[in-house]
Amino acid sequence: MSGIILSVLIGISVYLFVCPLPRISLEAFPKFEEIKWRPVGTRTRGLANSDVLVLLWILHTDLLAGLTLHSSISRAIPRMPEHLFSFTRTALDNQRDLIDSFSDDAPEAKNQIFCELMQILKVTNFSGSSAHTAIKRLIDRVHNEQRNTQLVASELAGTKATVLVLACLPALGMFMSAGLGINSMQWLLSNPAGWACLLLGSSLEIIGLFWVKLLIRRATVVTG
């Protein structure tokens, strides 16, 4: 019995750190008949910053080399994810204008850097100026964001490990006491005072882990 309870407590602690927190909304839940059911399948993801960085570098180097914007985009699109840029791929096949097709693909990309790139390409296409300087600034911005993300991840890795070790210390203490011949779990389960201590300790353990993970998620969202 004591082993089962300890295993459950350790499992809850690991779950709170490994699994994402649920997103709780204050809005009323929709009625059953208002739910829009969708077939189960691969979730369409937006354009990752790593793919945007590849796109930016191709455009930047090609424009510096004197290639046209159409040639640069036609070279970059095959290296993008296949489920994105459907309008641009169609425009390339039909030899149509690519700027408008890029704009049509922007909502599906779901990437702020790509939306800013679209604005730059529209302005430069209208004015006839070169866009490589503005694209280089976007490249530097993506690099800075990646460095910040890696820095936060490295800083939080030690925090997560420390908190997880501290959370497992009560269970470790019980195992050590059992090795010394002291059955602390029997006292916790055999009288009301032990029940109260077990309930209070388990509640504080779970609430503490939930609160620490909430702070970690907020820090990740703010820096990201």
Secondary structure by P-SEA (a helix, b strand, c coil): caaaaaaaaaaaaaaaacccccccccccccccccccccccccccccccaaaaaaaaaaaaaaaaacccaaaaaaacccccccccaaaaaaaaaaccccaaaaaaaccccccaaaaaaaaaaaaaaaacccaaaaaaaaaaaaaaaaaaaaaaaaaaaaaaaaaaaaaaaaaaaaaaaaaaccaaaaaacccaaaaaaaaaaaaaaaaaaaaaaaaaaaaaaaac
